[in-house]
Amino acid sequence: MPKREQIEVLEERLDELVEKLLVMGRPKWERIRLMQSLVSLGEKLPDEVVEAALARIMERMLD
């Protein structure tokens, strides 16, 4: 498990990816690339952090 400082940096990166995914009008290839990055990053973070990020994405999709 990464150290707390590393987790904070990874959480910031996760937030950036989520924000990019929430921008409408991105091409399909870019959304796929962002999701792949999100999954890869999610493997390094605690489940609750990833679940919160996914909840934000799902909430936006359902709006």
C-alpha positions in Angstrom: 0.0 0.0 0.0 1.4 3.4 -0.9 2.3 5.9 1.8 -0.2 8.6 2.8 1.6 11.3 0.8 1.5 9.0 -2.3 -2.1 8.3 -1.7 -2.9 12.1 -1.6 -1.1 12.6 -4.9 -3.0 9.7 -6.5 -6.3 11.0 -5.1 -5.6 14.4 -6.8 -4.9 12.6 -10.1 -8.1 10.6 -9.7 -10.0 13.8 -9.1 -8.5 15.2 -12.3 -9.5 12.2 -14.3 -13.0 12.3 -13.0 -13.3 16.0 -13.9 -12.1 15.3 -17.4 -14.6 12.4 -17.7 -17.4 14.7 -16.7 -16.7 17.1 -19.6 -19.3 16.5 -22.2 -18.4 16.1 -25.9 -15.1 14.2 -25.5 -14.5 11.7 -28.3 -15.0 8.1 -27.6 -11.3 7.2 -27.8 -10.5 9.8 -25.2 -13.2 8.7 -22.8 -11.9 5.1 -23.1 -8.3 6.3 -22.5 -9.5 8.2 -19.4 -11.4 5.2 -18.1 -8.4 3.0 -18.6 -6.3 5.5 -16.6 -9.0 5.6 -13.9 -9.0 1.8 -13.5 -5.2 1.6 -13.5 -5.0 4.4 -10.8 -7.8 2.8 -8.9 -5.8 -0.3 -8.3 -3.4 1.8 -6.2 -6.0 3.5 -4.0 -8.3 2.4 -1.2 -11.7 1.1 -2.4 -13.6 3.8 -0.7 -11.8 6.5 -2.6 -12.4 4.8 -5.9 -16.1 4.2 -5.0 -16.6 7.9 -4.3 -15.1 8.8 -7.6 -17.3 6.3 -9.4 -20.3 7.6 -7.5 -19.6 11.1 -8.8 -19.4 9.8 -12.4 -22.6 7.9 -12.0 -24.4 10.8 -10.5 -23.5 13.0 -13.4 -24.6 10.3 -15.9 -28.0 10.1 -14.3 -28.6 13.9 -14.3 
